[in-house]
Structure formats: C-alpha cells, structure tokens
Amino acid sequence: MAPGTPAEPGAQAEFVDQAEHLFLGQLGEGNHTKILKTLPATVELPVDVTILSGLPKQDKAEWIVQKATELGAHKIVFFGGDWSVARWQDNKVTKKIGAFAKKLRTELVSNRTGHMCRSCSFHHL
C-alpha cells in the first residue's frame, strides 16, 4: 500500500495505543480494527551515535543539542578549531555545558526516548 492511499478492509497496519504499545492490526469495516498481535517496540538506533560539531554562532548550539537528542544521539561533542569563527570563553564553557545537560534532561522527558544522551562536552583542537 502506498503512503497516503486509503486502506481497504482486511489490510494490515501497525497501530500505537495511548500507552505507546505497538500492535499489528487488521482493518475492518468502518472504524473497526482487529488486533492480531503485540509487536516489540524498537525505537532506538542500533548503534551509538556521536555528533561532533564545530562551534556554531549565536544560539545554534542549543538547537543542535535539541535536534541531536530528538534523533537519538548518545554523545555530543563541540570543538573549537583553528578555523572556527565562534569562540567560547574558557570561563563560560562550564556554564554552557551545564545548560546543555539541563536541556538534555528536559528533552529526555519530552521526547520519551529510551535513553539519555550520555554527555555533551567541549574540546579545543
């Protein structure tokens, strides 16, 4: 069945209930669906993903942390290279990383992912 096409009665599809359990169901007449079996919910990536990012300008680092967490990254590393345009002052790095850790905890709750991004760090290259 192509995405966006109406399903015919008897077609099978995956369904998620309010408790986020995954089921295989068969479509019936009208709004009726018969649950055929419960499926294992595997929503996490099968590999650990580390994102390396040069220092972004302005507040884009927070956006990178948010999106990386939503996509299932396990570790985020910001680095300041010789050719980096943005610079983080040494006395503010700890504060920024602490703010990102707080953001990671917030994202974990709001996205209900099965894991928390383990770390967000900064390195000079």
C-alpha positions in Angstrom: 0.0 0.0 0.0 1.5 3.4 -1.0 1.6 6.1 1.7 -1.5 8.3 1.6 -3.7 5.9 -0.2 -6.9 4.7 1.5 -6.6 1.2 3.1 -9.1 -1.5 2.2 -10.8 -3.6 4.8 -8.6 -6.6 5.5 -5.4 -4.7 5.1 -2.9 -4.9 7.9 -1.2 -2.0 9.6 0.8 -1.1 12.7 -1.0 0.8 15.5 0.1 2.5 18.7 -2.2 3.0 21.7 -2.1 5.8 24.2 0.4 3.9 26.4 2.7 3.7 23.4 2.3 -0.1 22.9 2.8 -1.3 19.3 0.3 -3.7 17.7 -0.3 -5.3 14.3 -3.9 -4.9 13.4 -6.3 -5.8 10.6 -8.6 -3.1 9.3 -12.3 -3.9 9.4 -15.4 -2.2 8.1 -15.9 1.4 9.2 -13.7 2.4 12.1 -13.2 -1.2 13.5 -9.8 -2.7 13.8 -8.9 -6.3 14.9 -5.7 -6.6 16.9 -3.7 -9.5 15.6 -0.7 -9.4 17.8 1.5 -7.2 20.0 4.8 -6.2 18.4 8.1 -5.4 20.2 8.7 -1.6 20.2 12.2 -1.0 19.0 12.5 2.8 18.5 16.2 3.3 19.3 19.0 3.3 16.9 21.0 0.0 16.8 24.3 1.9 17.1 25.7 4.6 19.5 25.9 7.9 17.6 28.3 10.6 18.5 27.9 14.1 16.9 31.0 16.3 16.5 30.2 19.9 15.8 32.4 22.9 15.4 31.4 25.9 17.4 28.3 27.4 15.9 27.4 31.1 16.0 24.8 32.6 18.4 22.3 30.1 20.0 22.6 27.4 17.4 24.5 25.1 19.9 21.3 24.7 21.9 19.3 23.9 18.7 22.0 21.3 17.8 21.6 19.7 21.3 17.9 19.6 21.0 17.8 18.1 17.5 20.6 15.6 18.2 18.7 14.4 21.2 15.5 14.1 19.2 17.3 12.0 16.6 18.8 9.6 19.2 22.4 10.7 19.5 24.3 9.3 22.5 27.0 11.9 22.8 27.5 15.4 21.5 31.0 17.0 21.3 31.5 20.6 20.4 35.1 21.6 19.4 36.9 24.8 18.8 39.2 24.5 15.9 41.8 26.9 14.5 39.4 28.0 11.8 36.3 28.3 14.0 34.6 31.6 13.6 32.8 31.4 17.0 34.9 31.3 20.2 33.7 30.2 23.7 35.5 31.9 26.5 37.1 29.4 28.9 35.3 30.8 31.9 31.9 30.3 30.2 32.4 26.7 28.8 31.4 25.0 32.1 28.2 27.1 32.3 27.3 26.4 28.7 27.8 22.6 29.1 25.8 22.7 32.3 22.9 24.4 30.5 23.1 21.8 27.7 23.0 19.0 30.3 19.8 20.5 31.7 18.4 20.8 28.2 19.2 17.1 27.6 17.3 16.1 30.7 14.3 18.2 29.5 14.5 16.6 26.0 14.6 13.1 27.6 11.3 13.8 29.4 9.5 15.5 26.5 10.6 13.0 23.8 10.2 9.9 25.9 13.2 8.3 24.3 14.6 5.1 25.8 18.0 6.6 26.7 19.5 9.8 27.7 22.3 11.4 25.7 25.2 10.5 27.9 27.3 13.6 27.5 27.8 17.0 26.0 31.3 18.2 26.0 33.8 20.8 24.6 37.3 20.3 23.4 39.9 22.6 21.9 41.6 21.2 18.8 
